[in-house]
Amino acid sequence: MTETLLAIDCGSQSIRALLFSPDGTLLSKVQKPITDYRSDNPGWSEIDPLILWELLGRCCRELWDRGADPAAVKAMSVTTQRGTQISVDERGIPLRPAITWMDERIEDQQKPLPLLWKTIFGVAGLSRSIKSVRSECEVNWIAVNQPGIWKKTYKFLQVSGYLNFKLTDLFRDSTGAQVGYIPYDYKKQQWASDNHFLWKLFAFKRSHLPELIEPGNPIGYVSEEAAQHTGLPEGLPVISAAADKACEAVGCGAVDASVGCLSYGTRATATIHSRKYFEVERPLPAYAGGMPRMFTPETSVILGYWMVNWFKEEFGHPEQEKAKEIGSPVEVFFDDLLNSTPPGSHGLTLLPKWGRDNGRSTPVKGAIIGFGDVHTRGHIYRAIIEGITLELHRGLKRIERKSGEKINVLRVSGGGSQSDAIMQITADIFGLPTERPHTFETAGLGAAIAASVGAGVHPDFTQAMKAMTRQNEVFQPDPKTVQLYKKLFEDVYLPMPRRLAPLNKALRKIVG
């Protein structure tokens, strides 16, 4: 019987159960869409956590129905979307819908800060950032608006912490999964010390927080109830992994800061795996990596490849019809749009700033400039892809400067990485060889690598990554196109936010 490793990857748009072999081959996959988000007020985004647990069970059971053997699973790990928060009682039952990372609610009615801390933040020039962080904190919103629910809250969990509890009956989660407005010391990768200022900002008590386990170590074992729900063997080891973006870096085989990792998903990100802690753009910290004592300093486009779905719904009806006729993914035909449009989109340039960004409570406005009568749907689509990539290029250059280490190669994961045209645009904008891993399910692969270490299949992360990761195609930058994008980046893209700021300010005054 060939041993396998099970990874559960719960993203923003779907949840997947993925079976890998010890050499990193994806053996079987079941994916279910997550569609039951609710928005009771403008800007809100919530979901019933039980829906995620139900989908997890369905994914697992379908794996076995397709012929996979649950008895062959050596260990499992969970990786999930970040920053989605769940309030549960002592039995782990959710007290209200989860508040997702896409939620934009604001609560300004906070208790005044102690004078000492208010003075310290003022002297440091952080007063505005601190106010923004407190107003956006989910716990603070619940404490002010739903005090009865907050009083009943026993634990406040990430999605990973909730699913790990449902699997093991233990309130434990990974050090690499803690992202959001929580009292977490990102540099030390542990809950903040008792005298840390974060306890002044948020309504947490230490008892609200789960026990933290480093990636590659056991969280617990599949309970009898979870075994019945999933079809997994009772007693199967559940190993700590990390959040999806950190697991993607592991699944890309990024062992050090010389490898730039791009993730083309709902939230598009650029990061490295670094042994040094540094902040790219305050107030955002460097999140914990997918390996113990590693960091993933990050830059992002919050609704990155969500824009592709937006384009599909608003402008992609011809491609949708072709896809239905042939039975292929619609994105295949979007590549035709990219290939029929030249680099630079005949002067059409997009700033991908949709919604609130980087801890700012005021929305940052996006823009498209340079319209002319030559422009078509294809130009708009290419401008979207180029805009996302230019923004990630801006961020990764900052990461490189702050790390002090040169990035020599890019590795791209996520759904967008399946497009050859997008991969070539990426290589040309960054001016670097751009590699596509052997599977675009790199978050799941990173979780499976953690499971392999925890189960002793591989002795450590370095050996596991060597055995389980490899690169497929490599896209080389075209020198002529690199120069075009270099001028576009330096002369047009970088000045856009500053020059558009007065217009955005005027717009907010007029229409909000």
PLY file of the C-alpha trace (Angstrom):
ply
format ascii 1.0
element vertex 512
property float x
property float y
property float z
element edge 511
property int vertex1
property int vertex2
end_header
0.00 0.00 0.00
1.52 3.31 -1.13
1.46 5.92 1.60
-0.20 9.25 0.83
-0.43 12.69 2.45
-3.71 14.61 2.67
-3.86 18.40 2.43
-7.01 20.44 3.00
-6.80 23.84 1.30
-9.68 26.14 2.23
-9.35 29.28 0.12
-11.70 32.20 -0.47
-13.46 30.76 -3.53
-13.23 27.00 -2.94
-12.11 24.23 -0.61
-9.97 21.37 -1.88
-8.97 17.95 -0.60
-5.64 17.00 -2.17
-3.81 13.66 -1.98
-0.06 13.76 -2.60
2.55 11.04 -2.80
5.79 11.42 -0.78
7.52 12.69 -3.95
5.03 15.56 -4.31
2.90 14.09 -7.10
-0.75 15.15 -6.93
-2.62 11.84 -6.99
-6.21 12.97 -6.55
-8.17 16.17 -5.98
-11.72 17.14 -5.10
-12.74 20.79 -5.17
-15.99 22.38 -3.99
-16.88 26.05 -4.54
-17.57 28.34 -1.59
-20.56 30.41 -2.66
-22.57 31.11 0.50
-21.01 34.40 1.52
-23.50 36.91 2.88
-23.41 40.69 3.02
-26.09 42.10 5.31
-24.66 45.60 4.93
-22.53 47.31 2.27
-18.90 46.23 2.57
-19.63 43.29 4.88
-18.57 39.73 4.09
-19.57 36.81 6.32
-20.04 33.05 6.06
-21.36 30.32 8.34
-18.28 28.31 9.44
-20.32 25.10 9.45
-20.55 25.43 5.67
-16.76 25.13 5.45
-16.77 22.04 7.67
-19.55 20.46 5.63
-17.65 21.12 2.39
-14.47 19.65 3.90
-16.32 16.45 4.71
-17.85 16.25 1.25
-14.45 16.71 -0.39
-12.90 13.92 1.66
-15.75 11.50 1.16
-15.68 12.09 -2.59
-11.97 11.26 -2.65
-12.75 7.81 -1.25
-15.73 7.41 -3.57
-13.34 7.96 -6.49
-11.16 5.08 -5.35
-8.57 6.67 -3.08
-7.81 4.63 0.05
-8.26 6.52 3.35
-6.23 3.84 5.14
-3.19 4.78 3.03
-3.13 8.36 4.38
-0.08 8.73 6.62
-0.94 12.20 7.96
-2.89 15.34 7.06
-2.54 19.11 7.35
-4.84 22.10 6.90
-4.03 25.36 5.14
-6.60 28.12 4.79
-7.38 31.67 3.78
-6.02 34.23 6.20
-7.66 36.80 8.42
-11.15 35.26 8.52
-12.20 35.22 12.19
-14.60 32.88 14.01
-16.11 33.28 17.48
-16.99 29.97 19.19
-18.28 28.79 22.57
-16.70 26.17 24.87
-17.97 23.34 22.65
-16.49 24.97 19.53
-19.92 25.94 18.19
-19.86 29.21 16.20
-21.73 32.02 17.92
-22.12 34.11 14.78
-21.04 33.99 11.12
-17.32 34.26 10.44
-16.12 37.73 9.47
-13.98 37.21 6.37
-10.79 38.95 5.33
-12.77 40.71 2.58
-15.02 42.45 5.15
-14.71 46.25 5.27
-16.81 47.18 8.31
-15.52 49.97 10.52
-16.20 50.60 14.21
-14.88 53.91 15.56
-16.53 53.72 18.99
-13.56 52.41 20.94
-12.54 52.95 24.53
-9.93 55.74 24.81
-6.36 54.51 24.96
-4.41 55.05 28.19
-2.68 58.44 28.07
0.80 56.89 28.14
0.19 54.74 25.08
-1.64 57.54 23.28
1.40 59.76 23.82
3.84 57.07 22.68
1.90 56.44 19.47
1.65 60.17 18.82
5.38 60.73 19.22
6.08 57.78 16.91
3.72 59.20 14.27
1.48 56.14 14.47
-1.73 57.70 15.81
-3.58 57.47 12.50
-2.47 53.87 11.84
-3.41 52.80 15.37
-6.85 54.35 15.04
-7.35 52.56 11.72
-6.25 49.19 13.14
-8.56 49.48 16.15
-11.54 50.48 14.02
-11.03 47.59 11.59
-10.51 44.90 14.27
-13.27 42.29 14.13
-13.12 41.58 17.87
-13.57 45.27 18.66
-16.61 45.44 16.37
-18.21 42.42 18.06
-17.45 43.75 21.55
-19.13 47.09 20.74
-22.06 45.90 18.61
-22.70 42.37 19.92
-21.50 42.42 23.53
-23.68 39.43 24.42
-21.93 37.29 21.80
-18.51 38.52 22.87
-19.32 37.67 26.49
-20.16 34.09 25.44
-17.04 33.75 23.26
-14.66 31.09 24.57
-12.19 31.08 21.69
-11.62 33.37 18.73
-10.15 31.37 15.85
-8.81 31.63 12.33
-10.46 29.30 9.79
-7.49 26.96 10.24
-7.96 26.91 14.01
-11.66 26.15 13.58
-11.09 23.30 11.11
-8.26 21.88 13.23
-10.65 21.90 16.20
-13.36 20.15 14.19
-10.82 17.47 13.21
-9.20 16.94 16.63
-11.44 18.44 19.35
-8.44 20.56 20.39
-8.19 24.35 20.31
-4.81 24.44 18.58
-3.53 26.23 15.51
-0.31 26.92 13.65
2.12 29.73 14.44
2.18 30.21 10.66
-1.57 30.82 10.37
-1.99 33.86 12.63
-2.87 36.80 10.42
-5.17 39.67 11.30
-6.06 42.08 14.07
-5.00 39.80 16.89
-2.48 40.12 19.80
0.22 38.17 17.98
3.91 38.99 18.14
4.88 38.36 14.51
8.60 38.75 15.18
8.67 36.18 18.00
5.90 34.06 16.41
3.95 33.70 19.63
1.09 35.41 21.41
2.07 38.86 22.62
3.59 39.21 26.08
1.34 40.52 28.85
2.76 44.05 28.67
2.57 44.31 24.87
0.66 47.32 23.52
-1.60 45.08 21.36
-3.62 44.16 24.45
-4.49 47.87 24.71
-5.76 47.99 21.13
-7.95 44.88 21.04
-10.72 43.49 23.29
-9.01 40.10 23.65
-8.21 38.21 26.81
-5.41 35.65 26.63
-7.96 32.89 27.30
-9.64 33.66 23.95
-6.61 32.39 22.04
-5.77 28.83 20.94
-2.55 26.98 21.72
0.05 27.53 18.99
2.03 24.75 17.30
4.96 25.26 14.91
4.61 23.90 11.34
5.65 20.27 11.04
4.56 19.34 14.58
1.43 17.40 15.62
-1.73 19.33 16.44
-3.68 16.23 17.42
-5.45 13.23 15.95
-8.67 12.78 13.98
-11.52 12.29 16.46
-14.26 9.67 16.21
-16.82 12.30 15.16
-14.47 13.78 12.53
-13.71 10.30 11.22
-17.41 9.68 10.66
-17.77 13.06 8.94
-14.78 12.69 6.62
-14.26 8.96 6.21
-10.71 9.35 7.53
-9.30 6.83 9.98
-9.82 7.76 13.62
-6.47 8.61 15.19
-4.89 9.91 11.95
-2.20 12.51 12.83
-3.17 16.12 12.06
0.03 18.14 11.54
0.44 21.90 11.85
0.97 23.62 8.49
0.52 27.39 7.90
-1.71 29.89 6.13
-2.17 29.48 2.38
0.34 32.11 1.24
3.05 30.76 3.56
2.34 27.22 2.37
2.62 28.38 -1.23
6.19 29.53 -0.58
6.98 26.06 0.79
5.22 24.38 -2.13
7.27 26.51 -4.55
10.47 25.19 -2.98
11.56 28.64 -1.75
14.17 27.77 0.84
15.72 31.25 1.01
15.33 34.91 0.00
16.79 34.45 -3.50
13.46 33.08 -4.74
10.58 35.52 -5.28
7.19 33.85 -4.83
4.14 35.25 -6.62
0.65 34.01 -5.87
-1.99 34.73 -8.49
-5.17 34.14 -6.53
-8.09 36.19 -5.21
-5.50 38.14 -3.24
-2.39 38.42 -5.42
0.81 38.51 -3.39
4.58 38.72 -3.76
6.84 37.43 -1.00
10.08 35.67 -0.11
11.04 33.16 2.58
13.41 35.03 4.88
15.19 34.29 8.14
15.15 38.03 8.89
12.14 39.90 10.21
11.43 43.22 8.49
8.31 45.20 7.60
7.77 46.09 3.96
5.04 48.69 4.47
3.90 49.67 7.94
1.63 48.84 9.67
1.75 45.42 8.00
4.09 42.95 9.75
6.15 40.19 8.17
3.93 37.14 8.59
5.26 33.81 9.83
6.55 31.48 7.16
5.54 27.94 6.31
8.64 26.62 8.08
9.55 27.20 11.73
11.24 30.54 12.47
10.95 31.77 8.89
9.14 34.93 7.73
7.20 35.89 4.62
7.44 39.70 4.22
4.72 40.43 1.72
3.20 42.91 -0.67
-0.21 42.36 -2.20
-3.06 43.42 -4.44
-6.02 42.74 -2.20
-8.53 41.87 -4.91
-5.91 40.80 -7.44
-7.15 37.98 -9.62
-10.67 38.62 -8.44
-10.46 41.25 -11.20
-10.25 38.45 -13.76
-13.58 37.15 -12.53
-14.95 40.70 -12.62
-13.80 41.05 -16.24
-15.33 37.68 -17.08
-18.73 38.70 -15.71
-18.76 42.23 -17.15
-16.93 41.85 -20.49
-16.21 38.16 -21.07
-19.53 36.90 -22.41
-18.17 35.91 -25.88
-15.43 33.84 -24.22
-17.94 32.28 -21.84
-20.06 31.15 -24.78
-17.03 29.63 -26.54
-16.03 27.84 -23.35
-19.51 26.32 -23.00
-19.47 25.09 -26.59
-16.08 23.40 -26.31
-16.25 22.47 -22.63
-13.01 24.17 -21.64
-12.18 26.79 -18.98
-13.04 30.32 -20.07
-9.56 31.54 -19.10
-8.14 29.66 -22.13
-9.86 32.16 -24.40
-8.70 35.10 -22.30
-5.16 34.12 -23.33
-6.23 34.88 -26.91
-7.10 38.40 -25.76
-3.66 38.81 -24.21
-1.82 37.42 -27.23
-3.72 39.68 -29.65
-2.83 42.83 -27.65
0.71 44.27 -27.54
2.76 44.84 -24.38
1.74 48.13 -22.79
-1.84 47.78 -24.14
-1.35 50.70 -26.56
-0.93 53.08 -23.64
-3.78 51.82 -21.46
-2.46 51.60 -17.88
-4.32 50.36 -14.82
-3.76 51.08 -11.12
-5.17 47.99 -9.30
-6.27 49.70 -6.09
-9.73 48.37 -5.41
-11.01 48.81 -1.84
-9.24 49.38 1.44
-5.54 48.59 1.44
-2.73 48.09 3.95
-4.58 49.13 7.08
-6.01 52.32 5.61
-9.62 52.91 6.63
-10.12 55.24 3.64
-10.64 53.32 0.38
-7.84 53.66 -2.16
-9.25 54.29 -5.61
-8.16 52.44 -8.71
-7.86 54.01 -12.15
-7.38 53.28 -15.84
-5.70 56.00 -17.87
-4.75 56.43 -21.52
-8.01 55.47 -23.25
-8.21 55.96 -27.02
-10.28 54.78 -29.95
-7.89 51.86 -30.59
-8.74 50.17 -27.32
-10.84 47.02 -27.07
-11.89 44.52 -24.44
-8.56 42.83 -25.00
-6.68 45.99 -24.07
-8.71 46.31 -20.86
-7.96 42.71 -19.93
-4.26 43.05 -20.65
-4.16 46.32 -18.68
-5.67 44.46 -15.69
-3.02 41.73 -15.84
-0.21 44.25 -16.41
-1.47 46.50 -13.60
-1.56 43.67 -11.05
1.94 42.57 -12.09
3.38 46.11 -12.05
2.09 46.59 -8.51
3.61 43.31 -7.35
6.85 44.34 -9.07
6.83 47.58 -7.08
6.34 45.66 -3.86
8.91 42.96 -4.55
11.55 45.59 -5.33
10.93 47.03 -1.86
11.21 43.58 -0.32
14.50 43.01 -2.13
15.93 46.34 -0.92
14.90 45.72 2.68
16.13 42.14 2.78
19.48 43.08 1.30
19.40 39.88 -0.77
19.05 39.70 -4.53
16.11 37.84 -6.04
17.35 35.69 -8.91
14.24 33.82 -10.01
10.45 33.99 -9.70
8.10 31.11 -8.99
4.42 31.65 -9.65
1.49 29.70 -8.20
-2.27 30.05 -8.07
-4.87 29.87 -10.80
-3.37 32.71 -12.84
-0.11 30.79 -13.21
-1.81 28.34 -15.57
-1.82 30.96 -18.33
1.31 30.94 -20.53
0.55 34.51 -21.58
0.37 35.72 -17.98
3.61 33.90 -17.15
5.38 35.63 -20.05
4.02 39.04 -19.02
5.34 38.35 -15.52
8.81 37.43 -16.80
8.93 40.58 -18.95
7.75 42.99 -16.25
10.12 41.63 -13.60
12.95 40.96 -16.05
13.61 37.61 -14.38
13.31 33.93 -15.31
9.84 32.93 -14.19
9.13 29.33 -13.26
5.90 27.41 -13.02
5.98 24.68 -10.34
4.98 21.17 -11.35
1.57 21.77 -9.73
-0.28 25.02 -9.27
-1.71 23.57 -6.04
1.34 24.84 -4.17
-0.56 25.79 -1.01
-1.82 22.23 -0.72
1.62 20.89 -1.56
3.16 23.08 1.15
0.66 21.66 3.65
1.46 18.13 2.49
5.17 18.86 2.99
4.43 19.91 6.59
2.45 16.70 7.05
5.36 14.64 5.68
7.74 16.21 8.20
5.35 15.70 11.10
4.76 12.07 10.17
8.45 11.32 9.68
8.12 10.62 5.96
10.91 13.17 5.45
13.33 14.19 8.22
12.93 17.98 7.89
11.52 20.73 5.67
14.68 21.11 3.60
14.72 17.44 2.67
10.96 17.36 2.16
11.04 20.35 -0.18
13.92 18.82 -2.12
11.95 15.59 -2.54
8.50 17.03 -3.19
8.99 20.27 -5.18
10.25 20.78 -8.71
9.78 23.29 -11.47
8.04 22.73 -14.78
8.20 25.40 -17.52
10.58 28.36 -17.33
9.62 31.61 -19.08
12.56 33.79 -20.07
12.16 37.59 -20.28
12.29 39.18 -23.73
14.92 41.99 -23.61
12.98 44.39 -25.85
9.74 43.97 -23.90
11.61 44.27 -20.60
12.79 47.75 -21.64
9.26 48.81 -22.62
7.86 47.71 -19.27
10.77 49.34 -17.43
9.89 52.74 -18.89
6.17 52.16 -18.29
6.88 51.23 -14.67
9.21 54.11 -13.88
7.67 56.93 -15.94
3.95 56.16 -15.69
3.02 53.55 -13.10
5.07 54.74 -10.13
3.87 58.39 -10.35
0.18 57.44 -10.83
-0.91 57.14 -7.15
0.65 60.47 -6.15
-0.70 62.38 -9.15
-4.18 60.89 -8.83
-4.41 61.52 -5.08
-5.95 65.04 -5.35
-8.63 63.75 -7.72
-9.43 60.83 -5.40
-9.72 63.25 -2.49
-12.13 65.43 -4.50
-14.17 62.37 -5.47
-14.55 61.32 -1.83
-15.83 64.77 -0.93
-18.40 64.74 -3.75
-19.71 61.15 -3.82
-18.11 59.51 -0.76
0 1
1 2
2 3
3 4
4 5
5 6
6 7
7 8
8 9
9 10
10 11
11 12
12 13
13 14
14 15
15 16
16 17
17 18
18 19
19 20
20 21
21 22
22 23
23 24
24 25
25 26
26 27
27 28
28 29
29 30
30 31
31 32
32 33
33 34
34 35
35 36
36 37
37 38
38 39
39 40
40 41
41 42
42 43
43 44
44 45
45 46
46 47
47 48
48 49
49 50
50 51
51 52
52 53
53 54
54 55
55 56
56 57
57 58
58 59
59 60
60 61
61 62
62 63
63 64
64 65
65 66
66 67
67 68
68 69
69 70
70 71
71 72
72 73
73 74
74 75
75 76
76 77
77 78
78 79
79 80
80 81
81 82
82 83
83 84
84 85
85 86
86 87
87 88
88 89
89 90
90 91
91 92
92 93
93 94
94 95
95 96
96 97
97 98
98 99
99 100
100 101
101 102
102 103
103 104
104 105
105 106
106 107
107 108
108 109
109 110
110 111
111 112
112 113
113 114
114 115
115 116
116 117
117 118
118 119
119 120
120 121
121 122
122 123
123 124
124 125
125 126
126 127
127 128
128 129
129 130
130 131
131 132
132 133
133 134
134 135
135 136
136 137
137 138
138 139
139 140
140 141
141 142
142 143
143 144
144 145
145 146
146 147
147 148
148 149
149 150
150 151
151 152
152 153
153 154
154 155
155 156
156 157
157 158
158 159
159 160
160 161
161 162
162 163
163 164
164 165
165 166
166 167
167 168
168 169
169 170
170 171
171 172
172 173
173 174
174 175
175 176
176 177
177 178
178 179
179 180
180 181
181 182
182 183
183 184
184 185
185 186
186 187
187 188
188 189
189 190
190 191
191 192
192 193
193 194
194 195
195 196
196 197
197 198
198 199
199 200
200 201
201 202
202 203
203 204
204 205
205 206
206 207
207 208
208 209
209 210
210 211
211 212
212 213
213 214
214 215
215 216
216 217
217 218
218 219
219 220
220 221
221 222
222 223
223 224
224 225
225 226
226 227
227 228
228 229
229 230
230 231
231 232
232 233
233 234
234 235
235 236
236 237
237 238
238 239
239 240
240 241
241 242
242 243
243 244
244 245
245 246
246 247
247 248
248 249
249 250
250 251
251 252
252 253
253 254
254 255
255 256
256 257
257 258
258 259
259 260
260 261
261 262
262 263
263 264
264 265
265 266
266 267
267 268
268 269
269 270
270 271
271 272
272 273
273 274
274 275
275 276
276 277
277 278
278 279
279 280
280 281
281 282
282 283
283 284
284 285
285 286
286 287
287 288
288 289
289 290
290 291
291 292
292 293
293 294
294 295
295 296
296 297
297 298
298 299
299 300
300 301
301 302
302 303
303 304
304 305
305 306
306 307
307 308
308 309
309 310
310 311
311 312
312 313
313 314
314 315
315 316
316 317
317 318
318 319
319 320
320 321
321 322
322 323
323 324
324 325
325 326
326 327
327 328
328 329
329 330
330 331
331 332
332 333
333 334
334 335
335 336
336 337
337 338
338 339
339 340
340 341
341 342
342 343
343 344
344 345
345 346
346 347
347 348
348 349
349 350
350 351
351 352
352 353
353 354
354 355
355 356
356 357
357 358
358 359
359 360
360 361
361 362
362 363
363 364
364 365
365 366
366 367
367 368
368 369
369 370
370 371
371 372
372 373
373 374
374 375
375 376
376 377
377 378
378 379
379 380
380 381
381 382
382 383
383 384
384 385
385 386
386 387
387 388
388 389
389 390
390 391
391 392
392 393
393 394
394 395
395 396
396 397
397 398
398 399
399 400
400 401
401 402
402 403
403 404
404 405
405 406
406 407
407 408
408 409
409 410
410 411
411 412
412 413
413 414
414 415
415 416
416 417
417 418
418 419
419 420
420 421
421 422
422 423
423 424
424 425
425 426
426 427
427 428
428 429
429 430
430 431
431 432
432 433
433 434
434 435
435 436
436 437
437 438
438 439
439 440
440 441
441 442
442 443
443 444
444 445
445 446
446 447
447 448
448 449
449 450
450 451
451 452
452 453
453 454
454 455
455 456
456 457
457 458
458 459
459 460
460 461
461 462
462 463
463 464
464 465
465 466
466 467
467 468
468 469
469 470
470 471
471 472
472 473
473 474
474 475
475 476
476 477
477 478
478 479
479 480
480 481
481 482
482 483
483 484
484 485
485 486
486 487
487 488
488 489
489 490
490 491
491 492
492 493
493 494
494 495
495 496
496 497
497 498
498 499
499 500
500 501
501 502
502 503
503 504
504 505
505 506
506 507
507 508
508 509
509 510
510 511
